[in-house]
């Protein structure tokens, strides 16, 4: 599956482990503000994952889109670079974020 990734400065057509590690490192250093990773179409209803720099660490968000445009948007805050990197790497390897893990909150947007 071919993923696309972008941040506030550039787009990536080629996404692999090295690119993800480099971009998450930039995010943690606040060289970029956000990072979004998208599959060509939602996988098991999961449309994308994204991370953003915040003062208390990195935030991670993901959205599940169901039929009739119904969706749930989840957020987790205060994460380490290593945690975000692991979620992004798992995602390109076909593993959606574990929504049963502690810390996820559903956002009403």
C-alpha positions as CSV (number, residue, x, y, z in Angstrom):
1,X,0.0,0.0,0.0
2,X,1.4,3.4,-0.9
3,X,1.1,6.1,1.7
4,X,1.4,9.8,1.4
5,X,2.9,12.0,4.1
6,X,3.1,15.8,4.5
7,X,4.0,18.4,7.0
8,X,3.7,22.2,7.1
9,X,6.8,22.5,4.8
10,X,6.7,19.7,2.3
11,X,4.9,16.6,0.8
12,X,6.4,13.1,0.5
13,X,5.4,10.7,-2.3
14,X,7.8,8.1,-1.1
15,X,7.2,7.0,2.5
16,X,9.4,4.5,4.3
17,X,10.9,3.9,7.7
18,X,13.9,6.3,7.2
19,X,11.6,9.1,6.1
20,X,9.2,8.6,9.0
21,X,12.1,8.5,11.6
22,X,13.6,11.7,10.1
23,X,10.3,13.6,10.1
24,X,9.3,12.5,13.6
25,X,12.7,13.7,14.8
26,X,12.1,17.1,13.1
27,X,8.7,17.2,14.7
28,X,10.1,16.5,18.2
29,X,12.7,19.2,17.7
30,X,9.9,21.6,16.6
31,X,11.5,22.1,13.2
32,X,8.1,21.3,11.8
33,X,4.7,21.9,13.4
34,X,2.7,18.8,12.3
35,X,3.0,15.6,10.3
36,X,0.2,13.7,8.6
37,X,0.3,10.1,7.2
38,X,-2.5,8.9,4.9
39,X,-3.2,5.6,3.2
40,X,-4.6,5.8,-0.4
41,X,-8.0,4.8,1.1
42,X,-9.1,4.2,4.7
43,X,-7.9,0.9,6.1
44,X,-10.4,-0.7,8.4
45,X,-12.2,2.8,8.5
46,X,-8.9,4.5,9.6
47,X,-8.4,7.5,7.3
48,X,-5.1,9.0,8.7
49,X,-2.9,9.6,11.6
50,X,-1.3,12.9,12.4
51,X,1.0,14.3,15.1
52,X,1.7,17.9,16.2
53,X,4.3,19.6,18.4
54,X,3.0,20.9,21.7
55,X,4.7,22.3,24.7
56,X,4.0,19.2,26.8
57,X,5.2,16.7,24.1
58,X,3.8,15.4,20.9
59,X,0.0,15.0,20.3
60,X,-1.3,12.1,18.2
61,X,-4.6,12.1,16.4
62,X,-6.4,9.6,14.2
63,X,-9.8,9.5,12.5
64,X,-12.1,6.6,11.7
65,X,-14.6,7.3,9.0
66,X,-17.7,5.1,8.8
67,X,-20.5,4.9,6.3
68,X,-22.7,8.0,5.7
69,X,-19.7,10.3,6.6
70,X,-20.0,9.4,10.3
71,X,-16.7,9.5,12.0
72,X,-14.8,9.5,15.3
73,X,-11.7,11.6,15.9
74,X,-9.3,10.5,18.6
75,X,-6.5,12.4,20.3
76,X,-3.7,11.5,22.7
77,X,-1.3,14.1,24.2
78,X,2.1,14.4,26.0
79,X,3.7,11.6,23.9
80,X,7.4,10.9,23.3
81,X,9.1,10.9,19.9
82,X,9.6,7.2,20.3
83,X,5.9,6.5,20.8
84,X,4.8,8.6,17.8
85,X,7.5,7.0,15.7
86,X,6.3,3.5,16.7
87,X,2.6,4.4,15.8
88,X,3.6,5.8,12.4
89,X,5.9,2.8,11.6
90,X,3.1,0.4,12.7
91,X,0.7,2.3,10.5
92,X,2.7,1.8,7.3
93,X,3.0,-1.8,8.2
94,X,-0.8,-2.3,8.3
95,X,-1.3,-1.9,12.0
96,X,-3.9,0.7,13.1
97,X,-3.4,2.6,16.4
98,X,-4.7,0.6,19.4
99,X,-7.8,2.5,20.3
100,X,-8.1,0.4,23.5
101,X,-4.9,1.9,24.9
102,X,-5.2,4.3,27.8
103,X,-5.0,7.9,26.9
104,X,-7.1,8.2,23.8
105,X,-9.9,10.7,24.1
106,X,-12.7,11.2,21.5
107,X,-12.9,14.7,20.2
108,X,-16.2,16.3,19.1
109,X,-15.3,18.3,16.1
